[in-house]
Amino acid sequence: MGEVTPQFVERVIVKSDDTEYVSSPHHRFASIDVHVIASGGWYVKFYFVSDPDTMFISVHQ
């Protein structure tokens, strides 16, 4: 929705530590791993589809 900037997402990720990261299979497509970083009340979800250079990302509180 454009409410956060790439720089904000970067800060959330940089401030996180290894205890704030999890990975699990996508609920509909088990071959896709969903990565989640939860830090400072924010959640950054991302996953790669087919091509390792193609990433989908969502950010929410």
N, C-alpha and C positions, 0 to 999 in steps of 0.2 A: 504494500500500500504506500510505500515511499516514506514511511514515518521515521525510519532509521537510516543513517548514512553508512556507507562502507567503512568509514573510519570508526563509527560507533561499534559496529560488529567486530572490527579488529580489536578494539579495546576490551570488549567482553571476552573475546578468545584469549588475548594476551594475559588478562587478569586471572583466568581460570588456572586450576592446577589439575594434576592427573586424576584426582578423586572426583572431578566434576565432568568427566567424559565417560560416555557409555556408547556401545554399538550393539545393534540387534538387527535381525532380518526384518525387512519391510513386512507389514501385516498382510499385504495382498500379493507381493512378489518376493518370495523367500530368497531368490538369488541376488537381491539387492540389499546391501547392508545400509542401515540408517545410522548415522553418527549424530550424537547429541552432546552438546556442551551446555551445561547449566551453570550459570555464574551470575551473581549479583541480582537474582530474581529474573534473569533473562534466559531464554532457551534458544540456542542456535542449532537447527537441524540441517544436516546436509547429506547428500548421497550422490553417487556417481552412476550414470546410466550409460551402459555400453562402452563408450569412449571415455578413457580416464580423464580427458580434458573437458568433459561435459559434466557440470555439477548443478544440482538444484539445491537451493538454500531457502530456509524460512527462519524468521526471527520473531519471537513473541514473548510476552511476559506471562 
